[in-house]
């Protein structure tokens, strides 16, 4: 006979022990990606077979595979057999997002984000004491690094997550079916604009980003066969013209990086035609601690660098102050690393 203690018996320190244990899970996933386990275990293997094929330590390989199974990244077969006969195969989530053979692969993006967060964590004490931020050279916002990010990790995240989230948001708008001109502001590799154009055959427009990132978007537009309807344009949101007469502007995680978000929003309003729509997707800090915990760890580094991260409701207020009407808020939009809030605003018709 077995029984469980009541839920209230969980020790108050358990959540913080789990924070420490999460570092081991992250390292286990990192090693799995380095070993390309999720590609190799499409055909389920025992731990001994896996170790032999990869020239690994058999006993320790078995321990790693069981941990990955507990993380639901692997499935385990033959559970009625002895442990040495258990066969491990790639789970559904790992097969879709963490196997290099999948079109939705974003393992490189996960590794990049993890490395960036760990670098920040190593510097956190110094930043709190002195206010001095340290950014690793390959993480700094140079043009070359933005281009590399647009080509690799941002492209992987847009392909696996962001493009579908944007399409789900925008396709529900009554204005979308008739929209003809799109501005994908800060669009990086341009995969959101491509997804929207593929869903709406009359939609054309521009992807606007730094010149180095815009060059990657142009490659992707050509590869998608949409060069007749879409183009990319390099520039700086703070000083370069955005154009005008757009029916739809998609803008995600851009306001974090501008000097004056109010000025940026006013420029977006001016770029819309009367009746045009802005969809602005940004992380906001929720009021409850449980919800805030889902996003604060990721955005702490940005906030310590002085980036703009609004609190719940402030993005809505910012669009209202800039002159947008017909405002709507959509919360918990699935995005890479942490959910975001989308505020939809419209330029009124005179």
LUMZAVEX-16881 format. One line per 3 residues: number of its first residue (from 1); for each residue y, x, z of N, C-alpha, C, O. Coordinates in steps of 0.05 Angstrom, whole numbers. Atoms other than C-alpha are relative to their C-alpha. Example, Ala and Ser with C-alpha at 12.3 -4.5 7.8 and 13.67 -1.06 7.14 Angstrom:
residues 2
1) -24 18 0 -90 246 156 24 18 0 24 39 13 | -24 -16 -1 -21 273 143 22 -15 14 44 -5 18 $
end
This chain:
residues 350
1) -24 17 0 0 0 0 25 18 0 27 37 15 | -25 -15 1 69 26 -18 23 -19 3 22 -42 -3 | -24 16 -3 138 2 -1 24 17 -4 23 42 -2 $
4) -25 -14 4 210 21 -14 19 -7 23 20 -29 32 | -21 6 -19 266 28 36 21 -17 -13 25 -16 -38 | -21 17 11 323 -22 27 22 17 -13 25 41 -6 $
7) -20 -15 15 379 -1 -20 21 12 18 32 34 12 | -21 -11 -18 428 8 38 -9 25 14 7 38 28 | 10 -24 -13 383 64 63 7 25 -15 3 47 -6 $
10) -8 -23 17 409 109 7 22 15 15 42 4 24 | -19 -16 -15 446 166 40 27 1 -13 29 3 -38 | -27 -1 12 522 167 30 5 25 -16 22 25 -34 $
13) -4 -25 15 516 239 4 -15 0 -27 -11 18 -43 | 17 -1 24 467 220 -51 16 2 -26 9 17 -44 | -15 -3 26 521 210 -106 10 28 -4 12 37 -27 $
16) -11 -27 3 548 280 -92 -22 21 -4 -18 41 -17 | 23 -16 7 479 311 -92 -6 -3 -30 -14 16 -43 | 5 5 29 470 279 -160 20 14 -18 13 22 -40 $
19) -20 -15 15 534 311 -184 -10 29 -4 -9 40 -26 | 10 -27 1 503 379 -168 -25 1 -18 -27 20 -34 | 25 1 16 436 360 -200 6 -4 -30 -9 5 -46 $
22) -7 5 28 471 338 -264 4 26 -16 -1 27 -40 | -3 -26 14 486 411 -280 -27 10 -10 -28 22 -32 | 27 -9 9 411 425 -284 -8 -17 -25 -20 -7 -43 $
25) 6 16 23 403 366 -331 15 9 -25 3 10 -47 | -16 -10 23 459 392 -376 -13 26 -11 -14 29 -35 | 12 -24 9 425 460 -378 -27 -5 -14 -34 8 -33 $
28) 25 7 13 358 428 -395 5 -10 -28 -10 -3 -46 | -7 10 26 390 391 -453 9 23 -18 2 24 -42 | -9 -23 16 425 455 -476 -24 16 -10 -25 24 -34 $
31) 23 -16 8 359 493 -477 -17 -15 -21 -27 -3 -40 | 15 16 20 324 436 -514 13 1 -27 -1 3 -47 | -14 -2 26 378 438 -568 -3 28 -12 -7 30 -36 $
34) 3 -27 10 373 513 -573 -28 5 -11 -31 19 -31 | 28 -3 9 297 509 -581 -7 -20 -23 -29 -19 -34 | 4 21 20 305 450 -630 -25 -17 6 -41 -23 -11 $
37) 23 15 -9 254 412 -589 -2 -28 -13 -24 -38 -19 | 1 27 9 274 344 -615 -8 -2 -29 -17 -23 -38 | 11 -1 27 259 364 -686 -30 6 0 -46 -5 -15 $
40) 28 -9 -1 193 397 -667 -19 -20 13 -43 -19 8 | 18 19 -14 167 340 -624 0 -27 -13 -7 -47 0 | 3 25 15 173 286 -677 -30 -7 0 -37 -31 3 $
43) 29 3 -4 97 296 -677 -6 8 29 -2 32 36 | 4 -6 -29 79 292 -602 -20 23 4 -41 24 -9 | 17 -24 -6 49 356 -573 -3 1 30 13 -9 45 $
46) 3 -6 -28 22 377 -506 19 23 6 30 36 -11 | -17 -22 -8 62 427 -466 -12 26 -9 3 44 -18 | 13 -25 8 11 481 -482 4 5 -30 9 27 -39 $
49) -5 -3 29 17 467 -557 29 7 -6 34 23 -24 | -28 -6 4 92 467 -553 7 29 7 20 43 -8 | -5 -27 -8 93 533 -516 -12 20 -19 0 40 -25 $
52) 13 -18 19 44 565 -565 16 2 -26 20 24 -37 | -15 0 25 85 544 -626 26 15 3 36 27 -16 | -26 -12 -4 150 569 -596 0 26 15 20 38 21 $
55) 3 -25 -15 122 629 -559 15 -1 27 32 17 33 | -13 5 -26 145 602 -491 -20 3 23 -44 5 18 | 17 -1 -24 118 607 -420 -13 -28 3 2 -47 7 $
58) 13 26 0 66 551 -417 6 -18 24 14 -41 21 | -5 16 -24 75 528 -345 29 -9 2 34 -32 8 | -29 8 -2 151 529 -347 8 -19 -22 26 -35 -19 $
61) -4 19 22 150 493 -414 -8 -28 9 6 -47 3 | 9 26 -10 111 437 -381 20 -12 19 26 -36 18 | -20 10 -19 163 432 -326 25 -10 -15 36 -31 -9 $
64) -23 8 15 220 429 -377 -5 -26 -14 12 -44 -14 | 6 25 15 186 375 -419 -1 -24 19 8 -45 12 | 1 23 -19 174 332 -357 29 -7 8 34 -31 12 $
67) -28 6 -7 248 338 -338 13 -16 -22 27 -35 -18 | -12 14 23 269 317 -408 -11 -28 -3 3 -46 -11 | 12 27 -1 220 259 -403 14 -17 21 20 -41 16 $
70) -13 15 -21 253 238 -337 29 -8 -9 40 -28 1 | -26 6 10 320 240 -374 -1 -20 -23 20 -27 -35 | 5 19 22 290 192 -426 8 12 -28 14 -3 -46 $
73) -4 -13 26 300 243 -481 -26 4 -14 -27 6 -39 | 27 -2 11 225 250 -491 -16 -24 9 -11 -35 31 | 20 20 -8 169 199 -490 -26 15 7 -32 36 -4 $
76) 25 -13 -8 103 215 -457 -24 -18 -6 -24 -42 1 | 24 15 7 35 193 -483 -24 11 14 -24 34 23 | 25 -9 -14 -34 196 -453 4 2 30 -7 20 42 $
79) -6 -1 -29 -10 180 -383 -25 -4 17 -25 3 41 | 25 3 -15 -81 162 -363 -16 25 1 -36 28 16 | 15 -25 0 -104 232 -379 11 19 21 29 12 36 $
82) -11 -20 -18 -93 295 -338 26 10 -10 32 9 -34 | -26 -9 9 -23 325 -339 -1 20 -23 17 20 -40 | 1 -20 22 -45 382 -385 -5 -13 -27 -2 0 -48 $
85) 5 14 26 -65 330 -437 23 -19 -8 22 -31 -30 | -23 17 8 1 292 -436 13 11 -25 16 35 -29 | -13 -7 25 34 292 -504 29 -10 1 34 -34 7 $
88) -29 7 -1 110 293 -508 11 -3 -29 6 14 -46 | -12 4 26 147 264 -567 30 -7 3 39 -16 24 | -29 5 0 221 256 -585 6 -30 5 -5 -47 -9 $
91) -8 28 -6 252 193 -555 20 -10 -20 30 4 -37 | -17 14 20 294 143 -593 28 11 -1 39 17 -22 | -28 -10 0 363 167 -570 1 29 -10 18 36 -25 $
94) 1 -28 9 345 241 -579 -5 2 -30 7 19 -44 | 6 -1 29 316 227 -648 24 -8 -17 28 3 -39 | -23 9 16 379 191 -671 24 19 2 38 25 -18 $
97) -25 -15 -5 433 235 -640 -3 30 5 17 45 3 | 3 -28 -9 403 302 -619 -20 15 -17 -27 38 -11 | 18 -14 20 356 319 -677 16 7 -24 30 -10 -36 $
100) -17 -9 22 387 360 -732 -7 -14 -27 9 -13 -45 | 8 13 25 349 321 -785 12 -28 -2 10 -41 -23 | -12 27 0 386 256 -766 28 1 -11 43 20 -5 $
103) -28 0 9 450 237 -802 20 -5 22 44 0 19 | -17 4 -23 478 218 -734 0 23 20 9 19 43 | 2 -22 -19 465 286 -703 27 9 11 46 13 -4 $
106) -25 -10 -12 519 307 -654 -6 19 23 9 21 43 | 7 -20 -20 484 361 -614 20 23 2 26 33 24 | -20 -22 -1 535 414 -634 25 -9 14 38 6 29 $
109) -23 11 -14 591 369 -610 -5 -1 30 13 5 45 | 6 0 -28 556 359 -544 1 27 12 12 31 34 | -1 -28 -11 547 434 -535 29 9 2 36 22 22 $
112) -29 -9 0 621 446 -552 14 -13 24 28 1 39 | -13 14 -22 645 393 -503 -9 11 27 7 15 46 | 11 -10 -25 599 419 -448 12 28 6 19 33 29 $
115) -11 -27 -4 623 491 -458 29 -2 8 38 13 25 | -29 2 -6 696 469 -457 4 -10 29 21 0 44 | -2 11 -27 686 429 -393 -7 21 21 5 22 42 $
118) 8 -20 -20 650 486 -358 21 22 1 26 33 23 | -22 -20 -1 705 535 -378 23 -10 17 34 4 34 | -21 11 -16 756 488 -349 -7 -1 30 9 6 47 $
121) 9 1 -27 715 479 -286 2 27 14 9 29 37 | -2 -27 -11 712 554 -276 29 7 8 34 23 26 | -29 -6 -4 789 556 -279 14 -20 18 38 -17 24 $
124) -14 22 -14 802 493 -238 14 9 26 36 1 31 | -12 -8 -24 815 527 -172 26 15 -4 46 10 10 | -25 -15 7 866 575 -203 22 -19 -10 45 -16 -3 $
127) -21 19 9 901 517 -238 12 -16 23 36 -21 23 | -11 15 -23 907 478 -173 18 18 17 38 9 27 | -16 -18 -17 933 539 -136 26 9 -13 47 9 0 $
130) -23 -12 13 981 567 -188 12 -16 -22 35 -12 -30 | -10 15 23 988 516 -243 -4 13 -27 4 3 -47 | 4 -15 26 968 568 -295 -27 -9 -12 -48 -8 0 $
133) 24 9 15 920 541 -347 -11 23 -17 4 39 -27 | 13 -20 17 870 584 -383 -18 -14 -20 -36 -29 -13 | 15 13 22 842 562 -450 -15 22 -15 -3 42 -23 $
136) 16 -19 15 785 600 -483 11 2 -28 19 -18 -40 | -11 -3 27 807 629 -550 -11 -19 -21 4 -30 -38 | 11 18 20 758 587 -590 5 -29 6 -3 -46 -10 $
139) -7 27 -7 782 524 -554 29 -6 -4 37 -29 -2 | -29 4 3 856 535 -565 7 -15 -25 -9 -15 -44 | -7 17 22 893 489 -612 13 13 -24 34 5 -32 $
142) -11 -13 25 905 536 -671 -9 -16 -24 -28 -32 -23 | 8 14 25 902 511 -742 -28 5 -8 -43 -13 -16 | 27 -7 8 838 548 -756 -20 -14 18 -41 -22 9 $
145) 19 13 -18 805 519 -694 -1 -30 -4 -22 -42 -1 | 0 29 7 827 448 -711 -17 -5 -25 -31 -25 -27 | 16 3 24 797 459 -780 -30 2 6 -46 -14 -4 $
148) 29 -3 -8 731 484 -750 -10 -25 15 -32 -34 10 | 8 24 -15 730 424 -703 -3 -24 -18 -22 -39 -15 | 2 22 19 743 375 -759 -25 3 -17 -37 -18 -25 $
151) 23 -4 17 687 406 -799 -26 -4 15 -47 -12 4 | 25 1 -15 636 406 -742 0 -22 21 -9 -44 16 | 5 19 -22 642 372 -674 14 -27 -3 3 -47 3 $
154) -14 26 3 695 319 -690 -14 -16 -22 -16 -40 -20 | 15 15 21 658 302 -755 -26 -12 11 -32 -35 4 | 25 10 -11 593 295 -717 6 -25 18 -9 -45 16 $
157) -7 23 -18 626 249 -665 10 -24 -16 3 -47 -9 | -9 23 17 661 207 -718 -23 -13 -14 -25 -38 -16 | 23 10 15 597 200 -757 -19 -16 19 -29 -37 11 $
160) 19 13 -18 555 181 -696 11 -22 16 -3 -41 24 | -11 19 -20 604 141 -654 26 -13 -10 28 -37 -12 | -27 11 3 677 134 -673 4 -18 -24 17 -39 -22 $
163) -3 16 24 672 107 -744 -11 -28 4 2 -47 -4 | 11 27 -5 627 50 -722 17 -15 19 20 -40 16 | -17 14 -19 671 34 -663 26 -10 -13 34 -32 -8 $
166) -24 8 14 733 33 -707 -5 -24 -19 10 -42 -20 | 7 22 19 699 -11 -759 -4 -26 16 4 -48 7 | 5 24 -15 676 -60 -705 26 -12 10 29 -36 11 $
169) -27 9 -9 748 -64 -678 16 -12 -23 26 -35 -21 | -18 7 22 784 -68 -744 -10 -24 -16 5 -41 -25 | 11 21 17 737 -114 -781 3 -28 12 2 -48 -2 $
172) -4 27 -13 749 -170 -730 29 -9 -3 34 -32 4 | -28 8 3 823 -171 -746 3 -18 -24 -8 -13 -45 | -3 18 23 844 -229 -790 15 13 -23 11 4 -46 $
175) -15 -13 21 890 -182 -829 -17 20 -16 -8 29 -37 | 14 -22 12 835 -133 -848 -9 -6 -29 -7 11 -46 | 11 6 26 805 -168 -908 21 3 -22 14 10 -45 $
178) -21 -2 21 872 -169 -945 15 26 1 33 31 -15 | -15 -25 -3 896 -100 -922 -5 18 -24 -28 21 -33 | 2 -18 23 910 -53 -980 8 29 5 -1 47 -8 $
181) -10 -27 -5 945 7 -949 -6 8 29 2 -6 48 | 9 -9 -26 916 46 -891 12 27 6 15 44 -12 | -7 -26 -10 943 104 -850 -18 7 23 -18 -7 44 $
184) 18 -10 -22 890 141 -809 15 23 12 14 46 2 | -19 -19 -12 937 178 -763 -15 19 19 -28 10 38 | 15 -19 -15 908 242 -734 -30 -3 -5 -46 0 13 $
187) 28 8 8 844 226 -772 -20 22 -2 -43 16 -7 | 19 -22 0 813 295 -771 -16 0 -26 -4 1 -48 | 16 -1 24 754 295 -820 1 -25 -17 -11 -25 -39 $
190) -4 23 17 772 226 -845 -22 -20 -2 -22 -37 -19 | 24 18 2 706 191 -832 6 -28 8 -8 -47 0 | -8 28 -7 740 131 -800 13 -13 -24 5 -36 -31 $
193) -12 12 24 783 120 -861 -21 -6 -21 -19 -27 -35 | 21 5 20 722 127 -905 -16 -24 7 -22 -41 -11 | 16 23 -8 683 76 -864 15 -26 -5 4 -46 -14 $
196) -17 24 4 741 26 -867 2 -6 -30 1 -29 -38 | -3 5 28 750 36 -942 -26 -9 -13 -26 -25 -31 | 25 9 10 676 27 -954 -5 -29 7 -19 -44 -7 $
199) 4 28 -8 678 -39 -916 19 -19 -13 14 -43 -14 | -20 16 13 740 -64 -953 6 12 -27 20 32 -29 | -3 -12 26 740 -52 -1028 28 1 -11 33 14 -31 $
202) -28 -1 10 815 -64 -1036 17 19 17 40 23 11 | -15 -17 -18 835 -15 -981 2 28 -11 -18 40 -19 | -5 -28 6 866 52 -998 19 12 20 26 -2 40 $
205) -19 -11 -19 913 99 -963 -3 30 5 -13 45 -11 | -2 -28 -6 920 165 -927 -13 7 27 -13 -10 45 | 7 -12 -26 890 208 -873 21 21 6 25 40 -10 $
208) -21 -18 -7 946 245 -838 -8 17 24 -15 6 45 | 6 -18 -22 933 306 -795 11 28 -6 24 31 -27 | -9 -28 6 949 380 -789 -12 9 -26 -34 1 -33 $
211) 10 -8 27 941 414 -857 -28 10 0 -43 4 -18 | 27 -11 0 878 451 -837 -21 -22 3 -42 -21 -11 | 19 22 -3 843 387 -814 1 -18 -24 -19 -28 -33 $
214) -3 17 23 871 348 -873 -17 10 -24 -27 -5 -40 | 16 -11 22 836 396 -921 -29 -8 3 -43 -12 -17 | 28 9 -4 769 377 -889 -3 -29 -7 -23 -37 -20 $
217) 1 29 7 785 303 -896 -1 -3 -30 -15 -21 -40 | 0 3 29 799 313 -970 -27 6 -12 -36 -7 -31 | 27 -6 9 731 345 -980 -18 -23 5 -34 -30 -12 $
220) 18 22 -6 697 287 -945 7 -25 -17 -11 -39 -25 | -8 22 17 737 236 -985 -12 3 -28 -23 -15 -40 | 12 -6 26 715 269 -1050 -30 -4 0 -41 -15 -18 $
223) 29 2 -2 643 273 -1026 -8 -30 1 -30 -37 -9 | 6 29 -2 645 198 -1011 6 -15 -25 0 -39 -27 | -7 13 25 670 183 -1081 24 -19 3 26 -39 -12 $
226) -23 18 -5 735 152 -1054 27 13 -6 47 3 3 | -26 -14 6 787 200 -1082 19 -18 -16 43 -13 -16 | -18 18 14 814 143 -1125 15 -19 18 35 -30 10 $
229) -13 18 -19 833 103 -1063 11 14 25 31 4 36 | -9 -14 -25 842 153 -1006 9 28 -7 -1 40 -26 | -7 -28 2 876 220 -999 8 9 28 13 -7 46 $
232) -9 -11 -26 893 266 -942 27 13 -4 34 22 -25 | -26 -12 1 961 293 -924 5 16 25 2 6 47 | -5 -17 -23 977 352 -879 29 -3 10 47 -4 -6 $
235) -27 1 -11 1036 348 -832 -1 0 30 -21 4 43 | -3 0 -29 1062 344 -761 13 -27 7 34 -33 -2 | -9 26 -8 1070 276 -729 28 1 13 43 -19 11 $
238) -26 -1 -14 1130 300 -689 24 3 -19 46 -5 -11 | -24 -4 17 1173 317 -749 -3 -8 -29 17 -11 -43 | 3 7 28 1143 297 -816 -2 -30 -4 -11 -45 13 $
241) 0 28 7 1150 230 -850 -29 -10 -1 -47 3 -11 | 27 12 0 1091 183 -841 -4 -17 -25 -27 -24 -32 | 1 20 22 1107 140 -902 7 -27 10 15 -30 33 $
244) -8 27 -7 1119 66 -902 -16 -20 -16 -30 -14 -35 | 14 22 15 1091 -1 -923 -29 -2 5 -44 -14 -11 | 29 1 -5 1023 7 -890 -7 -28 12 9 -40 27 $
247) 10 25 -12 983 -56 -875 -15 5 26 -16 -12 43 | 17 -6 -23 940 -21 -823 4 30 7 2 47 -10 | 0 -27 -10 948 41 -780 -22 2 21 -22 -13 40 $
250) 20 -7 -20 888 69 -742 9 26 13 14 46 0 | -10 -23 -15 910 118 -687 -17 2 25 -15 -15 43 | 17 -3 -23 860 144 -636 5 28 13 4 48 -1 $
253) -2 -24 -16 871 196 -581 22 19 -11 19 43 -10 | -22 -16 11 936 219 -614 23 2 20 36 24 21 | -23 -1 -17 988 201 -562 -2 20 23 18 28 35 $
256) 3 -22 -20 958 252 -514 16 25 -8 25 40 10 | -10 -26 9 987 307 -557 28 0 -10 38 21 -19 | -27 0 10 1056 284 -577 20 5 23 14 -1 46 $
259) -20 -6 -21 1120 305 -540 11 -25 12 16 -26 36 | -12 25 -9 1147 234 -535 -15 -24 -11 -10 -31 -34 | 16 23 11 1097 176 -542 17 -23 -9 10 -36 -29 $
262) -17 22 8 1154 125 -546 11 4 -28 10 -14 -45 | -10 -7 27 1185 160 -606 -22 -3 -21 -18 -14 -42 | 23 1 19 1116 166 -639 -7 -29 -6 -12 -35 -29 $
265) 6 28 5 1102 92 -630 21 -14 -16 15 -30 -33 | -21 12 16 1170 73 -658 -3 8 -29 3 -8 -47 | 4 -9 27 1155 115 -719 -24 -14 -13 -23 -20 -37 $
268) 23 15 11 1088 80 -728 8 -28 -7 0 -39 -27 | -10 27 6 1123 12 -723 15 0 -26 12 -18 -43 | -16 -2 24 1172 34 -777 -17 4 -25 -10 -3 -47 $
271) 17 -6 22 1114 57 -821 -16 -24 -10 -26 -25 -32 | 14 24 7 1082 -12 -821 18 -18 -17 42 -18 -13 | -15 21 13 1103 -66 -869 2 -24 19 -14 -25 38 $
274) 0 24 -17 1124 -132 -836 -27 -15 -2 -37 -20 -23 | 26 12 -2 1060 -165 -813 -22 21 2 -46 13 5 | 20 -21 -2 1024 -98 -811 -10 4 29 3 -5 48 $
277) 14 -2 -25 977 -79 -754 -5 29 7 -13 45 -9 | 7 -25 -11 970 -18 -710 -24 -4 19 -23 -22 36 | 21 -1 -19 904 -5 -674 1 27 13 -5 48 1 $
280) -4 -24 -15 917 47 -620 -21 2 21 -21 -13 40 | 22 -3 -18 856 72 -583 4 25 17 5 47 6 | -5 -22 -18 868 116 -522 -15 -5 26 -19 -28 34 $
283) 11 2 -27 834 130 -456 23 -7 20 45 4 18 | -19 7 -21 870 98 -397 -15 2 27 -39 -1 28 | 12 -4 -27 858 110 -322 -3 -28 13 17 -41 18 $
286) 4 27 -13 826 47 -292 9 0 29 14 21 41 | -9 3 -27 846 20 -225 -22 4 20 -17 13 43 | 22 -3 -19 777 21 -193 -12 28 -1 -13 40 -23 $
289) 11 -27 1 745 87 -172 -25 3 -17 -28 23 -30 | 25 -2 16 678 72 -205 6 2 -29 -5 18 -44 | -7 -1 28 710 58 -272 16 25 -7 12 37 -28 $
292) -15 -24 5 758 116 -265 -18 25 -2 -12 43 -17 | 19 -23 0 700 164 -252 -12 4 -27 -21 26 -34 | 12 -3 26 675 150 -322 18 16 -19 8 26 -40 $
295) -18 -14 19 737 182 -354 16 23 12 23 42 -2 | -17 -21 -12 775 225 -304 -11 28 -3 5 47 -8 | 10 -27 3 728 285 -307 6 12 -27 13 36 -29 $
298) -5 -10 27 737 291 -382 30 6 -4 37 26 -17 | -28 -3 6 813 282 -382 15 16 21 40 19 18 | -14 -16 -20 829 324 -321 13 25 -12 35 32 -5 $
301) -12 -24 13 839 386 -364 25 -7 -16 44 8 -15 | -24 8 15 887 349 -410 23 -5 18 46 3 13 | -21 7 -18 926 322 -352 13 25 13 37 26 17 $
304) -11 -24 -12 933 391 -321 15 17 -20 31 34 -12 | -15 -13 21 959 416 -387 26 -16 -7 41 -8 -24 | -24 16 4 1013 362 -384 -3 -21 -22 18 -32 -31 $
307) 4 20 20 982 316 -436 4 -28 11 1 -32 35 | -6 27 -8 998 242 -434 -27 -16 2 -41 -19 -18 | 23 18 -4 942 198 -405 11 -23 17 18 -20 40 $
310) -12 24 -13 966 128 -387 -20 -12 20 -44 -8 18 | 16 16 -18 942 84 -331 -5 -27 -12 8 -35 -31 | 8 26 12 910 16 -344 24 -18 -3 39 -22 16 $
313) -22 18 6 960 -30 -377 25 14 -11 42 1 -23 | -24 -14 9 1011 24 -393 2 2 -30 24 2 -42 | -1 -2 29 991 31 -466 10 -27 -12 26 -26 -31 $
316) -10 26 9 1002 -44 -476 30 -1 4 45 -10 -14 | -29 0 -6 1071 -37 -443 15 18 -19 37 12 -27 | -13 -19 18 1087 23 -487 3 -12 -28 24 -8 -40 $
319) -3 13 26 1073 -16 -551 21 -22 1 36 -26 -18 | -21 21 -3 1115 -74 -525 28 12 -1 45 1 -14 | -26 -12 -1 1173 -28 -510 9 11 -28 32 11 -35 $
322) -6 -11 27 1168 2 -580 7 -22 -20 16 -16 -42 | -7 22 17 1176 -67 -610 -23 -14 -13 -19 -32 -30 | 23 14 12 1105 -88 -628 -3 -27 13 2 -31 37 $
325) 6 27 -9 1086 -161 -622 -29 -7 -5 -44 10 -15 | 27 9 4 1022 -201 -624 -20 18 13 -41 24 2 | 16 -21 -13 992 -153 -574 -27 -11 11 -28 -33 22 $
328) 27 6 -11 918 -153 -556 -11 26 12 -5 48 3 | 13 -23 -12 877 -107 -511 -30 -3 -1 -40 -25 5 | 29 -1 0 804 -89 -520 -8 24 17 -2 46 11 $
331) 8 -21 -19 773 -50 -463 -28 9 -5 -44 -4 -19 | 27 -11 1 711 -7 -458 -10 4 -28 -33 -3 -34 | 9 -6 27 709 13 -531 -16 26 0 -7 46 11 $
334) 16 -24 -2 652 63 -539 11 23 -17 16 20 -41 | -11 -24 13 679 132 -557 -15 24 10 -28 23 31 | 12 -24 -10 654 203 -551 9 7 28 33 6 34 $
337) -5 -10 -27 650 227 -478 6 -23 19 -5 -24 41 | -8 21 -20 683 165 -446 12 -23 -15 25 -19 -36 | -12 23 13 702 94 -465 31 1 0 43 14 17 $
340) -29 1 2 774 80 -487 9 -29 -1 -7 -47 -3 | -13 26 3 822 22 -488 14 -1 -27 27 19 -35 | -14 4 25 847 -4 -555 21 -22 4 15 -44 13 $
343) -21 20 0 914 -40 -559 8 -4 -29 14 14 -43 | -6 8 27 928 -77 -622 28 -13 0 34 -31 15 | -27 10 1 1001 -90 -641 8 -5 -29 -2 8 -47 $
346) -8 7 26 1036 -120 -700 31 2 -4 46 -2 15 | -28 1 7 1103 -112 -735 7 -28 -8 -5 -39 -27 | -7 28 5 1136 -180 -735 12 -4 -28 25 14 -39 $
349) -11 7 25 1155 -214 -799 28 -12 5 31 -30 21 | -27 10 -4 1231 -225 -804 2 -30 -5 24 -42 -2 $
end
